[in-house]
């Protein structure tokens, strides 16, 4: 078995967050007696968007952490990246769910996108560095 504690941790946290966001949608649909669509309900619309945005971004966050962990194995850097991504996803969900907290959305996206950019470039450098070293 590969030692992937950070990937396992972020996957577990994201599984719990996804369940919570999904339940919020389901419970609102039940309250509105609505199976499909948003019924022009602003609360349900925000919950659907928070859930949707999470499902669009969380898998790549996990994949990024897995890629870092595959290269670095036990570095504290991986934990920092995972924590930034977890905080960003939580802040984005809070900002999307509650209109009075929408100020959290922009910082959350900046945190996530900067982390994606920095880690993406770093992974490319590592990959090409290893390729040229083996030639």
ABEGO torsion letter per residue (X at the ends): XBBBAAAAAAAAAAAAAAAAAAAAAAAAAAAAGBABEAGGBAAAAAAAAAAAAAAAAAAAAAAAAAAAAAAAGABAAAAAAAAAAAAAAAAAAAAAABAAAAAAAAAAAAAAAAAAAAAAAAAAAAAAAAAAAAX
